[in-house]
Amino acid sequence: MKSSPAYEHLAESLHAKGLDVEAIKNRLKTQHIETPSWGYANSGTRFKTFPWPGAARTFREKLHDAAFVHRLTGIAPSVAVHIPWDKVDDWKAMSDYAKSLGLSIGAVNPNLFQDVEYRLGSVTNPDPAIRKRALDHMLECVEICKAVRSPGLSIWLADGTNYAGQDNIVERWRRMEEVFAATYKALPPFTRMLIEYKFYEPAFYHTDLADWGTAYLMSVKMGPQAQVLIDLGHHPQGTNVEHIVALLLAQGKLGGFHFNNRKYGDDDLIVGSVNPFELFLIYNELVGAELTGDKVQVETSKNVMYMIDQSHNIEDKIEAMILSLINCQVAYAKALVVNRKALAQRQQEGDVLGAHRVLLDAFQTDVRPLLEQTRTEMGLATDPIAAYHASGYREKVATERGGTKNPGGGYEGA
């Protein structure tokens, strides 16, 4: 198979550093990023939803879009679902339908933030009847996990308070722990409980699961099937996310990611679009953990669930998803070309800037020829976005589905 001069030059450079280019390509070929069903539907802010011609309106249409994205990229074979947005009567039949499209159903996300009854909280609500309602919904989602053999029940809560004195913080934690424990007990052995956190919004005084520490504490209380899920937009400004990644890996408690990017708050922008260096450093910790020889870090890193969680408000839904996946591929490829031997040596010698330069060298490497060669070997177009533009798919679904004001089960805000 003929390769480009740019790839040959890069491969020669990587070989000179002692890196196994074939092994790197094999890792890239097995990369797995889960796309979210809601990312293919119309979504918006608390102010407005701007309909996109051809945006998916039904769960089946979302699956068709996800399958098309997977055919172009080769690394997105599963779809996260949100309940009740994606609720169907027969999950076994829907799982079989997804398989016929070359997909599987991935994480199941309960909705605990849209019902009017949850105004004062869902699993932390002072009213036991409302907590029971939230628990019943969690258990409903566990049953879906069983039906589709989902690897993850992904839980995010909007629970919190807006004013000091509004409720008892410790009592709210105890209520939450009780509901989580009942849910955890019902989990099948192949499904993990992924506990997400967010330090503010929509609660502005305190949030019940506010940071990685509270999520970690809850995961420890639940047991080995419970882990922490990191959303890249759910931190205060300046947070060192890769530090959190490293510590959770070392404790065996990193369960997954919701990939997106932020400039100010939880902006839900395309991952890698604002801070690609942060994304690279996160992947650097993940790749490094696999090579430590430490059993906990190795096994944890191998089982991390990588999921996109973005709100494509003004952009083409499918192109946005493809670009998100490409940005993850680029960050992963750059992490794979880090000269680990040189890095370890510089660190051991206390060579501060020497170690830093090893990372910068990898980050500044143009890995596009490597990715193009990898795609060629996978039988894919070298440029997935150009292939999308040339496919006519956008025009086809716009004609078939038309412009619609129906958000199609996506979210507005959140």
Stockholm file with secondary structure:
# STOCKHOLM 1.0

chainA/1-414         MKSSPAYEHLAESLHAKGLDVEAIKNRLKTQHIETPSWGYANSGTRFKTFPWPGAARTFREKLHDAAFVHRLTGIAPSVAVHIPWDKVDDWKAMSDYAKSLGLSIGAVNPNLFQDVEYRLGSVTNPDPAIRKRALDHMLECVEICKAVRSPGLSIWLADGTNYAGQDNIVERWRRMEEVFAATYKALPPFTRMLIEYKFYEPAFYHTDLADWGTAYLMSVKMGPQAQVLIDLGHHPQGTNVEHIVALLLAQGKLGGFHFNNRKYGDDDLIVGSVNPFELFLIYNELVGAELTGDKVQVETSKNVMYMIDQSHNIEDKIEAMILSLINCQVAYAKALVVNRKALAQRQQEGDVLGAHRVLLDAFQTDVRPLLEQTRTEMGLATDPIAAYHASGYREKVATERGGTKNPGGGYEGA
#=GR chainA/1-414 SS CCCCHHHHHHHHHHHHTTCCHHHHHHHHHTCCCBEEGGGGBCCBCSSCBCCCTTCBCSHHHHHHHHHHHHHHHSSCCEEEEEETTTCCSCHHHHHHHHHHTTCEEEEEEECCSSSGGGGGCSTTCSCHHHHHHHHHHHHHHHHHHHHHTCSEEEECCCCEESSTTSSCHHHHHHHHHHHHHHHHHHCCTTCEEEEECCSSSSCSSEETTCSHHHHHHHHHHHCTTEEEEEETTSSCTTCCHHHHHHHHHHTTCEEEEEECBCSSSSCCBCTTSSCHHHHHHHHHHHHHHHTSCCHHHHHHHHTCEEEECCCCSSSCHHHHHHHHHHHHHHHHHHHHTSCHHHHHHHHHHTCHHHHHHHHHHHHTSCCHHHHHHHHHHTTCCSCHHHHHHHHTHHHHHHHHHCCCCCCTTCCBCC
#=GC SS_cons         CCCCHHHHHHHHHHHHTTCCHHHHHHHHHTCCCBEEGGGGBCCBCSSCBCCCTTCBCSHHHHHHHHHHHHHHHSSCCEEEEEETTTCCSCHHHHHHHHHHTTCEEEEEEECCSSSGGGGGCSTTCSCHHHHHHHHHHHHHHHHHHHHHTCSEEEECCCCEESSTTSSCHHHHHHHHHHHHHHHHHHCCTTCEEEEECCSSSSCSSEETTCSHHHHHHHHHHHCTTEEEEEETTSSCTTCCHHHHHHHHHHTTCEEEEEECBCSSSSCCBCTTSSCHHHHHHHHHHHHHHHTSCCHHHHHHHHTCEEEECCCCSSSCHHHHHHHHHHHHHHHHHHHHTSCHHHHHHHHHHTCHHHHHHHHHHHHTSCCHHHHHHHHHHTTCCSCHHHHHHHHTHHHHHHHHHCCCCCCTTCCBCC
//
